[in-house]
């Protein structure tokens, strides 16, 4: 599994048309226009979006936000 982390790299990966994105995991409670943009693009591409607790994300990324590919 490849992991992309960070809001802007995640948006770019979604916009690039990469077909191998399996799911997106966002921090529970995370809000804002960039998060909405990620959710909108994911919905358009039928990519599932999950929400996880910060501790879960920290374990997966050593403290960084992520997208699963």
Secondary structure, DSSP 8 states (H G I E B T S, - for coil): --EE-SHHHHHHHHHTT-TT--EEEEETT--SHHHHHHHHHHHHTT-EEEEE-HHHHHHHHTS--EEE-
